[in-house]
């Protein structure tokens, strides 16, 4: 009987009330707080994952670009080097050509001058020889006019003629 | 010294007893939990601030409690239960910390921790235990559920049954005992203030650390209750 009384004294109403309140609380909290919150948390997780993936992609892309740039830079450097080499070679060739040309020109000028000099010398000698011949003829004429008689003259002319004929 | 405001609703031969104080305090705790949760989830932002941060932290903590006992695909459905248990019991434990209201002459209590009432804590425990059996049946099927009583040996059947009852009793009474003791000692220390001038001047000396300890106990018991609920749930839900 005591046990029965004890059981009957328990506030069963409270127990019922607590069950109802707590169940209601779970429902309310899950309906208006936890479900939307879980959605946002999942979305955030998704976003973070996406961002991480994107970052990874960007990193790979950036590395690719960097590699490309490096290659292009190398190419450009190589080209510049080539161009410089070509320019040096060309200038060397040109200077050599110029020097060769100049040498050839000088040689030619020297030869021309030498030829001129020779020709002038020849001409001078020629004229000297002519004049000497004329003068000697004149002198000879003067001398001969004085000393030669008719016969002698004849002989001389003959010898001259002979000489001319021999030639 | 300690008396609740009670009233009775007769249903036929049976008298259905209610305690107004416990109902009031339980409702207050429930309303506080609901308001905090709903307001925290009202303006949801991808970059949480303020209350949303706090609620998300509580949820992460709840998720940690669940995942430390069972796999998430089985335990995920219990997040609402675990969250509400944790938050509600914590708030209920904290309600008695700042003050306790009582009527002057008859010491009818108006305001205390509702968890210092054994009927309430045992109801919560029963609710949890019944849910474990329900989900055990639902998730693993009746065959597996009943076979579990004979594992690893049929000899253990009586102990298994006793275990279920003792789980229910310890779960409810542990919470009740802790919070009730906390309230009782608080009242004793406060009543010290009524013993002359010296008592009034020095009563805060033991009271301050005791209240700090009370906060610690309240938080710890909320955690323990939720953790054990999930442990029992895992026993019923996970196949071994």
Contacts between the chains, C-beta under 8 A, distances in Angstrom:
chain1	res1	chain2	res2	distance
A	8	B	14	7.3
A	8	B	15	6.6
A	9	B	17	6.8
A	10	B	17	7.0
A	10	B	119	6.1
A	11	B	6	7.1
A	11	B	17	4.3
A	11	B	18	6.1
A	11	B	19	4.9
A	11	B	22	7.3
A	11	B	119	5.0
A	12	B	16	5.8
A	12	B	17	6.4
A	13	B	9	6.5
A	13	B	16	4.5
A	13	B	17	5.5
A	13	B	18	3.8
A	13	B	19	7.9
A	14	B	17	7.4
A	14	B	18	5.9
A	14	B	19	5.3
A	14	B	22	5.3
A	14	B	23	6.3
A	14	B	117	7.4
A	14	B	119	5.1
A	14	B	120	6.4
A	14	B	123	7.4
A	15	B	119	5.6
A	15	B	120	7.8
A	15	B	122	7.7
A	15	B	123	4.3
A	15	B	126	7.9
A	16	B	16	7.8
A	17	B	18	7.0
A	17	B	23	5.4
A	17	B	26	7.3
A	18	B	22	7.9
A	18	B	26	5.8
A	18	B	119	7.7
A	18	B	120	5.3
A	18	B	123	4.4
A	18	B	124	6.9
A	19	B	123	6.1
A	19	B	127	6.2
A	21	B	26	5.7
A	21	B	27	6.3
A	21	B	30	5.2
A	22	B	30	7.2
A	22	B	84	7.3
A	22	B	88	7.0
A	22	B	123	8.0
A	22	B	124	6.8
A	22	B	127	6.4
A	23	B	127	7.9
A	24	B	30	7.5
A	25	B	30	4.5
A	25	B	33	6.2
A	25	B	34	6.1
A	25	B	84	5.6
A	25	B	88	6.4
A	26	B	80	5.5
A	26	B	81	6.1
A	26	B	84	4.7
A	28	B	34	5.2
A	28	B	38	7.5
A	29	B	33	6.7
A	29	B	34	6.2
A	29	B	37	4.8
A	29	B	38	7.7
A	29	B	80	6.4
A	29	B	83	6.8
A	29	B	84	5.3
A	29	B	87	7.8
A	30	B	80	3.6
A	30	B	84	7.7
A	32	B	37	7.4
A	32	B	38	4.8
A	32	B	41	6.8
A	33	B	34	8.0
A	33	B	37	3.6
A	33	B	38	5.2
A	33	B	40	6.7
A	33	B	41	4.1
A	33	B	55	6.8
A	34	B	37	7.4
A	34	B	41	7.5
A	34	B	59	7.0
A	34	B	79	6.6
A	34	B	80	5.4
A	34	B	83	6.2
A	36	B	41	5.3
A	36	B	44	5.7
A	37	B	40	7.7
A	37	B	41	4.8
A	37	B	44	6.8
A	37	B	52	7.7
A	37	B	55	6.3
A	37	B	56	6.6
A	37	B	59	6.3
A	38	B	59	7.6
A	38	B	79	7.6
A	39	B	44	7.9
A	40	B	44	4.5
A	40	B	45	7.7
A	40	B	46	6.9
A	41	B	56	6.5
A	41	B	59	7.3
A	43	B	46	7.0
A	44	B	46	5.5
A	47	B	46	6.7
